Amino acid sequence: MLALAVACALPMEWLGDPPLKSIFNGEDLSGWVVPDDNKWWSVKDGILMVQSDPDKQGSNLWTKKKYKDFIIEADFKFGDGTVDSGFFMRSDHDQIQIGESGSLKRDMTCSPYIPGKGYPVEATVEDVIKMDDWNTIKVKAVGNTYTAWLNGKEVMNYTSETAVEKGPIGIQLHPKRDMSILYRNIRAAKI
């Protein structure tokens, strides 16, 4: 009883993050808003496969659920071409990049992309990113502050002036790119 009373009195950050729950079942796209003309998103053997179409239109996959403060974590593996993907944070405005920036022509994984500001801070991932293997990205959004980890190492912290308070989480397939990327073990938690 005393332990429960002490735990209730502690600030939330002392108790650690809530447990993450799968938001991708590895079998189909249940729980996601899939474009009607979907030709980009498919599932096989527990993996979300993302592939650009011949016209390089691009596409976004959105959670059906909306989130305020949250954590999202996923494994990703770069595929073919110039990979330009990432997580949209509650809208199609603020994004945490996965892969190469089209404007900077270099890898900006875990860096925030903010329209009108570009990449206001750059994540430090060169020592932890695996270009030819699976990586684990974790992003925490609390209010307007984003924190990102890559393969267990904190690599970025940024406070956005344009963050949206609540909305879905998106996965981006950037238009005008010939590319593929794989995702698995996509998990999230409301904070």
C-alpha positions in Angstrom: 0.0 0.0 0.0 2.8 2.4 0.9 4.6 1.6 -2.4 1.4 2.5 -4.4 1.1 5.8 -2.5 4.7 6.6 -3.2 4.3 5.7 -6.9 1.2 7.9 -7.2 3.1 10.9 -5.7 6.0 10.6 -8.1 6.2 12.8 -11.2 5.2 10.8 -14.3 8.7 11.0 -15.9 10.1 9.2 -12.9 7.9 6.2 -13.5 9.2 5.7 -17.0 7.3 5.5 -20.3 4.1 3.6 -20.6 4.3 0.2 -22.3 4.2 0.3 -26.1 1.4 -1.6 -27.9 1.5 -2.8 -31.5 -0.4 -0.5 -33.9 0.6 -2.8 -36.9 -0.6 -6.4 -36.7 1.9 -7.7 -39.3 -1.0 -9.2 -41.4 -2.8 -6.3 -43.0 -3.4 -2.6 -42.7 -6.2 -2.7 -40.1 -6.1 0.3 -37.8 -4.7 2.5 -40.6 -6.3 4.9 -43.1 -5.3 3.4 -46.5 -5.6 5.4 -49.7 -8.4 4.3 -51.9 -6.0 3.8 -54.9 -3.4 2.1 -52.8 -0.4 0.9 -54.8 2.3 1.8 -52.3 1.6 0.0 -49.0 1.5 -3.8 -48.6 2.1 -6.4 -45.9 4.1 -9.6 -46.1 5.5 -11.9 -43.4 5.0 -9.3 -40.7 6.6 -6.5 -42.6 5.1 -3.2 -44.0 6.5 -2.8 -47.4 6.5 0.6 -48.9 7.3 1.1 -52.6 7.0 4.1 -54.9 4.8 3.8 -58.0 6.1 4.4 -61.5 4.7 7.9 -61.5 6.4 8.6 -58.1 3.2 10.1 -56.7 4.0 9.5 -53.0 1.5 8.6 -50.3 0.9 8.8 -46.6 -0.4 6.1 -44.3 -2.3 7.4 -41.2 -3.3 5.8 -38.0 -7.1 5.8 -37.4 -6.4 6.8 -33.8 -5.6 10.3 -32.9 -2.8 11.1 -30.3 -2.0 14.0 -28.1 1.2 13.1 -26.2 2.6 9.9 -27.5 5.6 7.6 -28.2 6.0 5.8 -31.5 8.7 3.2 -32.1 9.4 1.0 -35.2 12.1 -1.0 -36.9 12.9 0.2 -40.4 15.3 -1.0 -43.1 16.3 1.1 -46.1 15.3 -0.4 -49.4 16.2 0.6 -53.0 16.6 4.1 -54.4 16.8 7.4 -52.5 14.8 6.6 -49.4 12.8 9.6 -48.1 10.3 8.6 -45.4 9.4 9.5 -41.9 6.8 10.0 -39.2 4.3 12.8 -39.4 3.5 14.2 -36.0 -0.3 14.6 -35.6 -0.6 16.3 -39.0 1.2 16.5 -42.4 3.2 19.5 -41.1 5.9 18.5 -38.6 7.8 15.4 -39.5 10.6 13.3 -38.1 12.7 12.2 -41.1 13.9 8.7 -42.0 16.3 8.7 -44.9 17.8 11.3 -47.2 16.6 14.9 -47.4 15.7 15.8 -51.0 16.9 19.3 -50.5 20.1 18.6 -48.6 21.0 15.4 -50.5 22.2 13.6 -47.4 20.8 11.3 -44.7 18.8 13.3 -42.1 17.2 10.3 -40.1 15.7 11.4 -36.8 15.9 15.1 -37.7 12.7 17.2 -37.6 11.5 18.6 -40.9 9.4 21.7 -40.4 7.9 23.4 -43.5 9.2 26.9 -43.8 12.1 26.1 -41.5 13.7 23.1 -43.2 15.7 21.1 -40.6 16.0 23.4 -37.6 18.2 20.9 -35.8 20.2 17.9 -37.1 20.1 14.5 -35.3 23.5 13.0 -34.7 23.1 9.5 -36.1 26.3 8.8 -38.1 27.8 6.5 -35.4 24.6 4.5 -34.8 22.7 4.2 -38.1 22.9 0.9 -40.0 22.5 1.6 -43.7 22.1 -2.1 -44.7 20.4 -3.6 -41.7 17.4 -3.0 -39.4 17.3 0.1 -37.2 15.0 1.0 -34.4 13.6 4.6 -34.2 11.7 5.9 -31.2 10.1 9.3 -31.2 8.4 10.9 -28.2 6.0 13.9 -28.7 5.1 15.7 -25.5 3.3 19.0 -26.2 5.4 20.7 -28.8 8.7 18.9 -27.9 10.0 16.0 -30.0 12.7 13.7 -28.8 14.2 10.9 -31.0 16.3 7.9 -30.4 18.0 5.7 -32.9 19.0 2.2 -31.9 18.7 3.1 -28.3 20.7 6.3 -28.4 19.0 9.7 -27.9 20.0 11.7 -31.0 17.6 14.7 -31.2 15.5 17.1 -29.1 13.5 19.9 -30.6 10.7 22.2 -29.6 8.4 23.1 -32.5 6.5 26.4 -32.7 4.1 24.8 -35.2 3.2 21.5 -33.5 -0.4 20.4 -33.7 -2.0 19.5 -30.3 -3.8 16.3 -31.4 -4.0 14.1 -34.5 -3.0 10.9 -36.2 0.5 9.6 -36.7 1.5 9.3 -40.4 4.1 7.3 -42.3 5.4 9.1 -45.4 6.4 7.9 -48.8 7.8 11.1 -50.3 6.6 12.0 -53.8 9.1 12.3 -56.7 11.3 9.5 -55.3 12.0 6.0 -56.7 12.4 4.2 -53.5 11.4 1.4 -51.1 11.6 1.0 -47.3 10.5 -1.7 -44.9 8.9 -1.3 -41.4 8.1 -3.8 -38.7 7.2 -3.9 -35.0 5.4 -0.6 -35.2 4.3 0.3 -31.6 2.9 3.3 -29.9 1.6 4.5 -26.5 -0.3 7.5 -25.4 1.4 9.4 -22.6 
